[in-house]
């Protein structure tokens, strides 16, 4: 997601591009879940929860995306859409 930071909502671990998750027990595809916002590219299963590879906790996928506070620009406040 544009302009967001991605990190575990439980322990603040930040996934790297080389990190991978497996679609199991569905199709077994291995990929970086943040490339597709949690949707498996092999079977199109939409994962609602994402497991942290550091603390092993599960959190809603959407809670991994953290947005900076809105900024003031010439008296107009910018709002970011969260999905």
Biopython code that builds the backbone (N, CA, C, O; Angstrom):
import numpy as np
from Bio.PDB.StructureBuilder import StructureBuilder

atoms = [
    (1, "UNK", "N", (0.852, -1.176, 0.000)),
    (1, "UNK", "CA", (0.000, 0.000, 0.000)),
    (1, "UNK", "C", (0.892, 1.230, 0.000)),
    (1, "UNK", "O", (1.836, 1.345, 0.781)),
    (2, "UNK", "N", (0.565, 2.128, -0.888)),
    (2, "UNK", "CA", (1.378, 3.312, -1.074)),
    (2, "UNK", "C", (1.407, 4.166, 0.189)),
    (2, "UNK", "O", (0.394, 4.324, 0.871)),
    (3, "UNK", "N", (2.590, 4.715, 0.490)),
    (3, "UNK", "CA", (2.800, 5.603, 1.629)),
    (3, "UNK", "C", (2.574, 4.957, 2.983)),
    (3, "UNK", "O", (2.379, 5.662, 3.973)),
    (4, "UNK", "N", (2.595, 3.644, 3.050)),
    (4, "UNK", "CA", (2.430, 2.982, 4.329)),
    (4, "UNK", "C", (3.712, 2.281, 4.717)),
    (4, "UNK", "O", (4.525, 1.920, 3.866)),
    (5, "UNK", "N", (3.883, 2.093, 6.010)),
    (5, "UNK", "CA", (4.958, 1.267, 6.530)),
    (5, "UNK", "C", (4.322, -0.058, 6.899)),
    (5, "UNK", "O", (3.196, -0.098, 7.394)),
    (6, "UNK", "N", (5.047, -1.144, 6.659)),
    (6, "UNK", "CA", (4.510, -2.471, 6.956)),
    (6, "UNK", "C", (5.314, -3.048, 8.105)),
    (6, "UNK", "O", (6.529, -3.217, 8.010)),
    (7, "UNK", "N", (4.615, -3.346, 9.193)),
    (7, "UNK", "CA", (5.265, -4.015, 10.320)),
    (7, "UNK", "C", (4.215, -4.708, 11.183)),
    (7, "UNK", "O", (3.035, -4.356, 11.174)),
    (8, "UNK", "N", (4.689, -5.708, 11.932)),
    (8, "UNK", "CA", (3.799, -6.508, 12.775)),
    (8, "UNK", "C", (3.144, -5.630, 13.829)),
    (8, "UNK", "O", (3.837, -4.895, 14.532)),
    (9, "UNK", "N", (1.825, -5.692, 13.953)),
    (9, "UNK", "CA", (1.142, -4.889, 14.955)),
    (9, "UNK", "C", (1.399, -5.378, 16.383)),
    (9, "UNK", "O", (1.085, -4.672, 17.341)),
    (10, "UNK", "N", (1.964, -6.573, 16.533)),
    (10, "UNK", "CA", (2.254, -7.110, 17.866)),
    (10, "UNK", "C", (3.670, -6.786, 18.339)),
    (10, "UNK", "O", (3.865, -6.359, 19.477)),
    (11, "UNK", "N", (4.669, -6.990, 17.456)),
    (11, "UNK", "CA", (6.070, -6.852, 17.896)),
    (11, "UNK", "C", (6.872, -5.843, 17.075)),
    (11, "UNK", "O", (8.041, -5.607, 17.377)),
    (12, "UNK", "N", (6.278, -5.245, 16.052)),
    (12, "UNK", "CA", (6.895, -4.228, 15.195)),
    (12, "UNK", "C", (7.978, -4.776, 14.265)),
    (12, "UNK", "O", (8.748, -3.998, 13.702)),
    (13, "UNK", "N", (8.056, -6.100, 14.093)),
    (13, "UNK", "CA", (8.993, -6.688, 13.126)),
    (13, "UNK", "C", (8.601, -6.241, 11.725)),
    (13, "UNK", "O", (7.418, -6.197, 11.388)),
    (14, "UNK", "N", (9.599, -5.910, 10.912)),
    (14, "UNK", "CA", (9.363, -5.429, 9.550)),
    (14, "UNK", "C", (9.781, -6.492, 8.537)),
    (14, "UNK", "O", (10.956, -6.856, 8.474)),
    (15, "UNK", "N", (8.833, -6.992, 7.745)),
    (15, "UNK", "CA", (9.191, -7.985, 6.732)),
    (15, "UNK", "C", (10.052, -7.371, 5.634)),
    (15, "UNK", "O", (9.931, -6.190, 5.310)),
    (16, "UNK", "N", (10.912, -8.194, 5.078)),
    (16, "UNK", "CA", (11.789, -7.793, 3.988)),
    (16, "UNK", "C", (11.281, -8.408, 2.687)),
    (16, "UNK", "O", (10.445, -9.311, 2.714)),
    (17, "UNK", "N", (11.774, -7.932, 1.562)),
    (17, "UNK", "CA", (11.332, -8.429, 0.256)),
    (17, "UNK", "C", (11.585, -9.922, 0.094)),
    (17, "UNK", "O", (10.830, -10.600, -0.604)),
    (18, "UNK", "N", (12.632, -10.448, 0.726)),
    (18, "UNK", "CA", (12.950, -11.870, 0.578)),
    (18, "UNK", "C", (12.155, -12.791, 1.506)),
    (18, "UNK", "O", (12.263, -14.011, 1.380)),
    (19, "UNK", "N", (11.366, -12.252, 2.426)),
    (19, "UNK", "CA", (10.560, -13.072, 3.329)),
    (19, "UNK", "C", (9.396, -13.707, 2.572)),
    (19, "UNK", "O", (8.843, -13.111, 1.648)),
    (20, "UNK", "N", (9.038, -14.914, 2.973)),
    (20, "UNK", "CA", (7.988, -15.665, 2.270)),
    (20, "UNK", "C", (7.019, -16.313, 3.256)),
    (20, "UNK", "O", (7.384, -16.673, 4.375)),
    (21, "UNK", "N", (5.761, -16.450, 2.801)),
    (21, "UNK", "CA", (4.704, -17.138, 3.514)),
    (21, "UNK", "C", (4.210, -18.260, 2.610)),
    (21, "UNK", "O", (4.387, -18.203, 1.394)),
    (22, "UNK", "N", (3.593, -19.275, 3.199)),
    (22, "UNK", "CA", (3.077, -20.393, 2.406)),
    (22, "UNK", "C", (1.568, -20.472, 2.547)),
    (22, "UNK", "O", (1.030, -20.333, 3.646)),
    (23, "UNK", "N", (0.897, -20.691, 1.449)),
    (23, "UNK", "CA", (-0.554, -20.865, 1.423)),
    (23, "UNK", "C", (-0.843, -22.308, 1.838)),
    (23, "UNK", "O", (-0.837, -23.223, 1.013)),
    (24, "UNK", "N", (-1.089, -22.483, 3.100)),
    (24, "UNK", "CA", (-1.340, -23.823, 3.623)),
    (24, "UNK", "C", (-2.502, -23.790, 4.597)),
    (24, "UNK", "O", (-2.538, -22.897, 5.444)),
    (25, "UNK", "N", (-3.419, -24.677, 4.532)),
    (25, "UNK", "CA", (-3.419, -25.947, 3.796)),
    (25, "UNK", "C", (-4.011, -25.835, 2.401)),
    (25, "UNK", "O", (-4.347, -26.857, 1.803)),
    (26, "UNK", "N", (-4.150, -24.649, 1.874)),
    (26, "UNK", "CA", (-4.767, -24.475, 0.558)),
    (26, "UNK", "C", (-3.886, -25.055, -0.557)),
    (26, "UNK", "O", (-3.875, -26.273, -0.733)),
    (27, "UNK", "N", (-3.151, -24.236, -1.314)),
    (27, "UNK", "CA", (-2.459, -24.720, -2.529)),
    (27, "UNK", "C", (-0.952, -24.905, -2.388)),
    (27, "UNK", "O", (-0.338, -25.519, -3.261)),
    (28, "UNK", "N", (-0.334, -24.399, -1.326)),
    (28, "UNK", "CA", (1.096, -24.572, -1.129)),
    (28, "UNK", "C", (1.982, -23.533, -1.798)),
    (28, "UNK", "O", (3.206, -23.652, -1.740)),
    (29, "UNK", "N", (1.400, -22.512, -2.434)),
    (29, "UNK", "CA", (2.192, -21.458, -3.064)),
    (29, "UNK", "C", (3.018, -20.730, -2.006)),
    (29, "UNK", "O", (2.544, -20.499, -0.894)),
    (30, "UNK", "N", (4.245, -20.374, -2.353)),
    (30, "UNK", "CA", (5.132, -19.624, -1.470)),
    (30, "UNK", "C", (5.374, -18.258, -2.117)),
    (30, "UNK", "O", (5.780, -18.181, -3.277)),
    (31, "UNK", "N", (5.125, -17.181, -1.363)),
    (31, "UNK", "CA", (5.283, -15.816, -1.896)),
    (31, "UNK", "C", (5.342, -14.829, -0.741)),
    (31, "UNK", "O", (5.128, -15.200, 0.413)),
    (32, "UNK", "N", (5.632, -13.580, -1.053)),
    (32, "UNK", "CA", (5.605, -12.524, -0.050)),
    (32, "UNK", "C", (4.184, -11.984, -0.011)),
    (32, "UNK", "O", (3.725, -11.363, -0.970)),
    (33, "UNK", "N", (3.496, -12.216, 1.084)),
    (33, "UNK", "CA", (2.077, -11.869, 1.207)),
    (33, "UNK", "C", (1.793, -10.375, 1.043)),
    (33, "UNK", "O", (0.671, -9.991, 0.712)),
    (34, "UNK", "N", (2.802, -9.531, 1.272)),
    (34, "UNK", "CA", (2.583, -8.092, 1.161)),
    (34, "UNK", "C", (2.655, -7.601, -0.279)),
    (34, "UNK", "O", (2.300, -6.454, -0.553)),
    (35, "UNK", "N", (3.102, -8.437, -1.194)),
    (35, "UNK", "CA", (3.086, -8.076, -2.610)),
    (35, "UNK", "C", (1.664, -8.082, -3.157)),
    (35, "UNK", "O", (1.367, -7.403, -4.140)),
    (36, "UNK", "N", (0.780, -8.858, -2.511)),
    (36, "UNK", "CA", (-0.581, -9.047, -3.030)),
    (36, "UNK", "C", (-1.655, -8.685, -2.011)),
    (36, "UNK", "O", (-2.823, -9.028, -2.194)),
    (37, "UNK", "N", (-1.270, -7.994, -0.940)),
    (37, "UNK", "CA", (-2.217, -7.623, 0.130)),
    (37, "UNK", "C", (-2.916, -8.845, 0.703)),
    (37, "UNK", "O", (-4.098, -8.790, 1.043)),
    (38, "UNK", "N", (-2.176, -9.957, 0.810)),
    (38, "UNK", "CA", (-2.702, -11.152, 1.457)),
    (38, "UNK", "C", (-3.434, -12.129, 0.560)),
    (38, "UNK", "O", (-3.983, -13.114, 1.054)),
    (39, "UNK", "N", (-3.461, -11.888, -0.740)),
    (39, "UNK", "CA", (-4.148, -12.814, -1.643)),
    (39, "UNK", "C", (-3.124, -13.757, -2.279)),
    (39, "UNK", "O", (-2.134, -13.314, -2.861)),
    (40, "UNK", "N", (-3.377, -15.057, -2.159)),
    (40, "UNK", "CA", (-2.472, -16.044, -2.734)),
    (40, "UNK", "C", (-2.509, -15.963, -4.255)),
    (40, "UNK", "O", (-3.586, -16.021, -4.848)),
    (41, "UNK", "N", (-1.342, -15.829, -4.900)),
    (41, "UNK", "CA", (-1.313, -15.774, -6.362)),
    (41, "UNK", "C", (-1.549, -17.142, -7.006)),
    (41, "UNK", "O", (-1.783, -17.225, -8.212)),
    (42, "UNK", "N", (-1.490, -18.205, -6.219)),
    (42, "UNK", "CA", (-1.694, -19.542, -6.764)),
    (42, "UNK", "C", (-3.155, -19.955, -6.839)),
    (42, "UNK", "O", (-3.578, -20.563, -7.822)),
    (43, "UNK", "N", (-3.934, -19.626, -5.801)),
    (43, "UNK", "CA", (-5.328, -20.082, -5.758)),
    (43, "UNK", "C", (-6.325, -18.963, -5.473)),
    (43, "UNK", "O", (-7.528, -19.212, -5.400)),
    (44, "UNK", "N", (-5.836, -17.734, -5.311)),
    (44, "UNK", "CA", (-6.662, -16.547, -5.043)),
    (44, "UNK", "C", (-7.352, -16.578, -3.682)),
    (44, "UNK", "O", (-8.321, -15.850, -3.465)),
    (45, "UNK", "N", (-6.863, -17.415, -2.762)),
    (45, "UNK", "CA", (-7.404, -17.392, -1.395)),
    (45, "UNK", "C", (-6.993, -16.077, -0.745)),
    (45, "UNK", "O", (-5.820, -15.708, -0.782)),
    (46, "UNK", "N", (-7.947, -15.368, -0.149)),
    (46, "UNK", "CA", (-7.665, -14.102, 0.527)),
    (46, "UNK", "C", (-7.430, -14.382, 2.004)),
    (46, "UNK", "O", (-8.356, -14.732, 2.736)),
    (47, "UNK", "N", (-6.187, -14.227, 2.431)),
    (47, "UNK", "CA", (-5.843, -14.454, 3.828)),
    (47, "UNK", "C", (-6.217, -13.241, 4.654)),
    (47, "UNK", "O", (-5.739, -12.137, 4.392)),
    (48, "UNK", "N", (-7.061, -13.432, 5.641)),
    (48, "UNK", "CA", (-7.489, -12.340, 6.526)),
    (48, "UNK", "C", (-6.480, -12.134, 7.650)),
    (48, "UNK", "O", (-6.307, -11.016, 8.135)),
    (49, "UNK", "N", (-5.811, -13.214, 8.067)),
    (49, "UNK", "CA", (-4.799, -13.142, 9.118)),
    (49, "UNK", "C", (-3.427, -13.401, 8.514)),
    (49, "UNK", "O", (-3.290, -14.191, 7.580)),
    (50, "UNK", "N", (-2.413, -12.729, 9.053)),
    (50, "UNK", "CA", (-1.038, -12.940, 8.628)),
    (50, "UNK", "C", (-0.213, -13.263, 9.861)),
    (50, "UNK", "O", (-0.305, -12.582, 10.882)),
    (51, "UNK", "N", (0.601, -14.321, 9.753)),
    (51, "UNK", "CA", (1.457, -14.711, 10.867)),
    (51, "UNK", "C", (2.784, -13.971, 10.779)),
    (51, "UNK", "O", (3.394, -13.895, 9.713)),
    (52, "UNK", "N", (3.223, -13.430, 11.903)),
    (52, "UNK", "CA", (4.520, -12.770, 11.975)),
    (52, "UNK", "C", (5.608, -13.836, 11.991)),
    (52, "UNK", "O", (5.526, -14.803, 12.748)),
    (53, "UNK", "N", (6.625, -13.657, 11.157)),
    (53, "UNK", "CA", (7.725, -14.608, 11.110)),
    (53, "UNK", "C", (8.673, -14.437, 12.287)),
    (53, "UNK", "O", (9.539, -15.285, 12.500)),
    (54, "UNK", "N", (8.532, -13.367, 13.052)),
    (54, "UNK", "CA", (9.383, -13.135, 14.224)),
    (54, "UNK", "C", (8.710, -13.622, 15.514)),
    (54, "UNK", "O", (9.243, -14.500, 16.193)),
    (55, "UNK", "N", (7.549, -13.060, 15.855)),
    (55, "UNK", "CA", (6.893, -13.411, 17.122)),
    (55, "UNK", "C", (5.914, -14.574, 16.990)),
    (55, "UNK", "O", (5.432, -15.093, 17.997)),
    (56, "UNK", "N", (5.614, -14.990, 15.747)),
    (56, "UNK", "CA", (4.709, -16.098, 15.427)),
    (56, "UNK", "C", (3.241, -15.800, 15.742)),
    (56, "UNK", "O", (2.394, -16.684, 15.619)),
    (57, "UNK", "N", (2.932, -14.565, 16.146)),
    (57, "UNK", "CA", (1.550, -14.192, 16.400)),
    (57, "UNK", "C", (0.796, -13.968, 15.099)),
    (57, "UNK", "O", (1.401, -13.679, 14.067)),
    (58, "UNK", "N", (-0.529, -14.102, 15.148)),
    (58, "UNK", "CA", (-1.397, -13.864, 13.997)),
    (58, "UNK", "C", (-2.159, -12.561, 14.216)),
    (58, "UNK", "O", (-2.695, -12.320, 15.297)),
    (59, "UNK", "N", (-2.201, -11.733, 13.192)),
    (59, "UNK", "CA", (-2.935, -10.465, 13.248)),
    (59, "UNK", "C", (-3.683, -10.278, 11.943)),
    (59, "UNK", "O", (-3.273, -10.812, 10.913)),
    (60, "UNK", "N", (-4.787, -9.518, 11.971)),
    (60, "UNK", "CA", (-5.465, -9.208, 10.715)),
    (60, "UNK", "C", (-4.476, -8.573, 9.735)),
    (60, "UNK", "O", (-3.700, -7.693, 10.106)),
    (61, "UNK", "N", (-4.512, -9.025, 8.495)),
    (61, "UNK", "CA", (-3.548, -8.537, 7.496)),
    (61, "UNK", "C", (-3.586, -7.019, 7.390)),
    (61, "UNK", "O", (-2.536, -6.385, 7.285)),
    (62, "UNK", "N", (-4.753, -6.437, 7.415)),
    (62, "UNK", "CA", (-4.871, -4.986, 7.249)),
    (62, "UNK", "C", (-4.215, -4.210, 8.398)),
    (62, "UNK", "O", (-3.878, -3.037, 8.235)),
    (63, "UNK", "N", (-4.033, -4.852, 9.550)),
    (63, "UNK", "CA", (-3.406, -4.172, 10.688)),
    (63, "UNK", "C", (-1.892, -4.054, 10.551)),
    (63, "UNK", "O", (-1.251, -3.380, 11.357)),
    (64, "UNK", "N", (-1.315, -4.698, 9.544)),
    (64, "UNK", "CA", (0.123, -4.610, 9.305)),
    (64, "UNK", "C", (0.507, -3.301, 8.608)),
    (64, "UNK", "O", (1.679, -2.924, 8.628)),
    (65, "UNK", "N", (-0.437, -2.611, 8.003)),
    (65, "UNK", "CA", (-0.165, -1.391, 7.246)),
    (65, "UNK", "C", (-0.346, -0.184, 8.167)),
    (65, "UNK", "O", (-1.425, 0.029, 8.720)),
    (66, "UNK", "N", (0.721, 0.603, 8.326)),
    (66, "UNK", "CA", (0.702, 1.752, 9.218)),
    (66, "UNK", "C", (0.975, 3.006, 8.394)),
    (66, "UNK", "O", (1.962, 3.080, 7.662)),
    (67, "UNK", "N", (0.096, 3.980, 8.522)),
    (67, "UNK", "CA", (0.171, 5.204, 7.739)),
    (67, "UNK", "C", (0.677, 6.361, 8.596)),
    (67, "UNK", "O", (0.348, 6.452, 9.779)),
    (68, "UNK", "N", (1.483, 7.250, 7.997)),
    (68, "UNK", "CA", (1.928, 8.428, 8.755)),
    (68, "UNK", "C", (0.735, 9.325, 9.056)),
    (68, "UNK", "O", (-0.282, 9.269, 8.365)),
    (69, "UNK", "N", (0.864, 10.152, 10.089)),
    (69, "UNK", "CA", (-0.234, 11.081, 10.391)),
    (69, "UNK", "C", (-0.489, 12.006, 9.206)),
    (69, "UNK", "O", (0.422, 12.301, 8.432)),
    (70, "UNK", "N", (-1.724, 12.458, 9.069)),
    (70, "UNK", "CA", (-2.075, 13.398, 8.003)),
    (70, "UNK", "C", (-1.243, 14.663, 8.165)),
    (70, "UNK", "O", (-0.956, 15.092, 9.282)),
    (71, "UNK", "N", (-0.862, 15.251, 7.045)),
    (71, "UNK", "CA", (-0.031, 16.448, 7.072)),
    (71, "UNK", "C", (-0.812, 17.637, 6.533)),
    (71, "UNK", "O", (-1.696, 17.493, 5.689)),
    (72, "UNK", "N", (-0.466, 18.814, 7.041)),
    (72, "UNK", "CA", (-1.084, 20.059, 6.588)),
    (72, "UNK", "C", (-0.359, 20.567, 5.343)),
    (72, "UNK", "O", (0.871, 20.612, 5.324)),
    (73, "UNK", "N", (-1.097, 20.946, 4.313)),
    (73, "UNK", "CA", (-0.525, 21.517, 3.092)),
    (73, "UNK", "C", (-1.353, 22.724, 2.697)),
    (73, "UNK", "O", (-2.418, 22.582, 2.097)),
    (74, "UNK", "N", (-0.864, 23.918, 3.033)),
    (74, "UNK", "CA", (-1.547, 25.144, 2.641)),
    (74, "UNK", "C", (-2.968, 25.224, 3.164)),
    (74, "UNK", "O", (-3.857, 25.705, 2.461)),
    (75, "UNK", "N", (-3.198, 24.763, 4.382)),
    (75, "UNK", "CA", (-4.524, 24.822, 4.963)),
    (75, "UNK", "C", (-5.432, 23.662, 4.578)),
    (75, "UNK", "O", (-6.560, 23.570, 5.061)),
    (76, "UNK", "N", (-4.952, 22.780, 3.716)),
    (76, "UNK", "CA", (-5.759, 21.632, 3.306)),
    (76, "UNK", "C", (-5.134, 20.382, 3.922)),
    (76, "UNK", "O", (-3.948, 20.110, 3.737)),
    (77, "UNK", "N", (-5.928, 19.652, 4.633)),
    (77, "UNK", "CA", (-5.425, 18.439, 5.277)),
    (77, "UNK", "C", (-5.603, 17.263, 4.341)),
    (77, "UNK", "O", (-6.687, 17.052, 3.796)),
    (78, "UNK", "N", (-4.529, 16.489, 4.152)),
    (78, "UNK", "CA", (-4.583, 15.297, 3.310)),
    (78, "UNK", "C", (-5.065, 14.114, 4.126)),
    (78, "UNK", "O", (-4.614, 13.901, 5.252)),
    (79, "UNK", "N", (-5.974, 13.350, 3.564)),
    (79, "UNK", "CA", (-6.460, 12.146, 4.224)),
    (79, "UNK", "C", (-6.054, 10.950, 3.389)),
    (79, "UNK", "O", (-6.133, 10.994, 2.161)),
    (80, "UNK", "N", (-5.625, 9.895, 4.032)),
    (80, "UNK", "CA", (-5.231, 8.670, 3.330)),
    (80, "UNK", "C", (-6.327, 7.637, 3.484)),
    (80, "UNK", "O", (-6.876, 7.445, 4.570)),
    (81, "UNK", "N", (-6.637, 6.975, 2.384)),
    (81, "UNK", "CA", (-7.624, 5.910, 2.379)),
    (81, "UNK", "C", (-7.009, 4.652, 2.966)),
    (81, "UNK", "O", (-5.870, 4.323, 2.634)),
    (82, "UNK", "N", (-7.729, 3.932, 3.833)),
    (82, "UNK", "CA", (-7.169, 2.745, 4.463)),
    (82, "UNK", "C", (-7.728, 1.454, 3.908)),
    (82, "UNK", "O", (-7.401, 0.390, 4.434)),
    (83, "UNK", "N", (-8.507, 1.485, 2.930)),
    (83, "UNK", "CA", (-9.040, 0.306, 2.222)),
    (83, "UNK", "C", (-10.429, 0.024, 2.543)),
    (83, "UNK", "O", (-11.000, -0.933, 2.023)),
]
sb = StructureBuilder()
sb.init_structure("model")
sb.init_model(0)
sb.init_chain("A")
sb.init_seg("    ")
for serial, (resi, resn, name, xyz) in enumerate(atoms, 1):
    if name == "N":
        sb.init_residue(resn, " ", resi, " ")
    sb.init_atom(name, np.array(xyz, "f"), 0.0, 1.0, " ", f" {name:<3s}", serial, name[0])
structure = sb.get_structure()
